[in-house]
């Protein structure tokens, strides 16, 4: 079973959740780790900013985290502006 962790308030210690988070049957622990790393990071920032569907979000970089951030915004009914600078 995968354990879901959340960021603690500053100065506190990490604690395990009271019960483990269960993944749907076709997903492995590796799948869960990959999704939580990129997608969880992209979801947490706008959530903490308390963005509404009327706010725009500037996404710089279109790697896994940037694309996940854009997908979360669109799913929430918001708008995202994407910027990706390619050198070379």
N, C-alpha and C positions, 0 to 999 in steps of 0.2 A: 504494500500500500504506500502511496506517496503522501508525504506530509506537506500541508500547505502552511507557509510561514508568511507573516506580514511584518512590515517594518515597525519596530517598537518606538515609542516616544524617546526623544533624546535622553541619554543617561540611564535608560533601563536595560535590562538584560533580555536576550532572546529567549523566548519560551515556545514550547511546542503547543499546537492547538489541543483542545480537550479531546478531540477525536480525529483520526486521520481522514484526509480527503480521499474519496474513492474515484478512480478513473473508470470511464466506460470500458466495457470488455475489449473492444478492438485496440485500445490504446495501451502502449507499454509505458514503463517508467521513463524511458528515454524520450518518448513522444511528449509526455507530460512535462519533462524538464525543458525540452526545446520550446514548447508553447509558453510555459511560464516565464522563461528567461526573456525572450524577445517581446512577446505580446503583453505579458504582465508589466514589463517596464514601460511600454508605450501606453498602457491603459492607466497606470497609476498617476502619471504627471497631470494629465487633463482632469482626472478625478479630483486630485488635491486642489487644483485651481478652480474647481466648481464651474466649469464651462457649461454654458447652455447651448441650445441649438442655434441661437442667434449669434454666437461668437465664432470668430474665425481662428484657425490654428495654423501657424507657420511651421511646416515640417521641413527641416534642413537635413538632407541626406536621405536617400531612398533605399537603404539597406533593409534588413529584416525588421528592425525596430521602427524605422520611419514608415515603412509600408503598413505595419500593424497599427501605428498611430493614426494614419490616414483612414484605414479600414474602420477603426473604432469611431472616429469622428463621423464618417459617413453613416455608419450604422446608428449613431445617436441623432442623426438628422442635422448635423452641423456641417460646416464647410471647412475644407483644408486646402491650404496653398502649399504646393510642394516645390522645393528648390533642390536641385542636385547639380553641383559644379564638377565637371570632369576635366582634369588636367591631362595634357599630353596630346 
